């Protein structure tokens, strides 16, 4: 019969342009049509629940920590 292809037509979520592409059937993965599942395990969920909500003070502290961040880890104080 010859090689099979999957015709994919898509729209960019940012610029709304429409595109189309032929993908060889051997390279096609149908899971790309399913939404990505969150991979959070029960242990993580329990740990996050114990931490509670992020306070405004924590957000401010994180902001200032980002300002102090450098590209060279040896320069950090």
Steps between C-alpha positions, in 0.01 A plus 500: 500500500783741568576726793211642701474857620290691751374839386519749788337839482557737792455859612764693695367600840698823497468643149196296388666400170396167353760245402496151357752221484525139382652276766617148412272249671800329659589827680144597597415489871123524563562604861580854378124549461439433871549772762817465704430339836640658814765270641466575869532206732310450823812566708544839331132587546522426874821702533349797315186484716716516815683807366183702468443801277783724384495819703559849356818522710633185334432646156687819589791303646518289183498815285800644682678162489462502120655847483803376695538194276807492276602277211812388689418295812837590653409871500182452706508624857 
